[in-house]
Amino acid sequence: MKKLLAAVLSVFMILALSGCGSDGGGNPPPLFVADIVSDPRYDGDIRYDSQTNLYTVTQGYTGSVLAGIDPINTALEYRSFLAFNLTGAGGVPEDAIIDSAWLDIYINRVATQFPSDTIPLRIDLVFFEPPTLVGDDYDRTKLRALKSMVVSPPISRADAGQQYQSM
C-alpha cells in the first residue's frame, strides 16, 4: 500500500512540476528604442528672487532654459523644466515598461564669477500636471522626485559648447 501511495504521489508531483521553469517557449518582449525630444511648447524655467520672494515663469518656445544661481545677482536662482511626451507618434508603446532612459544635455553657455568655479547640477525626474508651469512648481519638495541624479563632475566653463549624456 505504501508503494502505491508513493507512486501516486510521485505521478502528481511530476505532473505538477512539469509546467515549471518555462514561459511556454514564447519570445522575450521586443526591445523598443525611441528618441523623444522635449516639447518646446512646455519647456521653460522658473526664476526665484530671494529678495522679493517672487517667482517669474518663462515658458514656451524660449530657445533655451536657464538653471542655477545668477553669478551677477546671487539673489536670483533658476530651475529649468523640460516636458517629454512619452505617448503618441514616435513615443513609447502604452504597454511598455521603461527599463532605462538617457538624457542628452547641450550646454550653450556657462557663466561663473571666476574661471575656475564649477556649478553643481542636479536633475530630478518629476511629474507635474498640467504642463503649464506655475511658481509653485519651483519647489521640488512639492513635486516628489521619481528619480534624482547629480552630474559629476560639476559643470565648468570648459563645458560650454559640449553635449552630455546622463541617465
NORUR-V601435 format. One line per field, one symbol per residue. ss: DSSP state (H for helix, E for strand, - for the rest). phi: phi as a letter, one per 20 degrees, with the letter a starting at -180 (. if undefined). psi: psi as a letter, one per 30 degrees, with the letter a starting at -180 (. if undefined). A space follows every 10 residues. Layout:
# NORUR-V601435
ss=???
phi=???
psi=???
This chain:
# NORUR-V601435
ss=-HHHHHHHHH HHHHHHH--- ---------- ---------- ---EEEEEE- ---EEEEEE- -------EE- -----EEEEE E--------- ---------- --EEEEE--- -------EEE EEEEE----- ----HHHH-- ------EEEE EEEEEEHHH- -EEEEE-
phi=.fffffffff ffffffefee nbennfffgf fcccedefef fdfabcdddf fdmddcdcbn lenbcdboef fedffdcdcd cdddeedngm eeggefdeeb bcdeddefbc dcfcgefccf cdddecdcbf fefcgffgef fedhffbcbd fcfgfcgfef nddccce
psi=eeeeeeeeee eeeeeefffl glggglllkk kkkkjjlljf ffkalkkkjf efhkkkkkkj hffllkkakk fejffkkkkl kkkjjflakg akkeglkjel kkjkkkjekj jlekefkljk kkkkjlkkkl fkkleffejf ffijkekllk kkllkleffk glklkl.
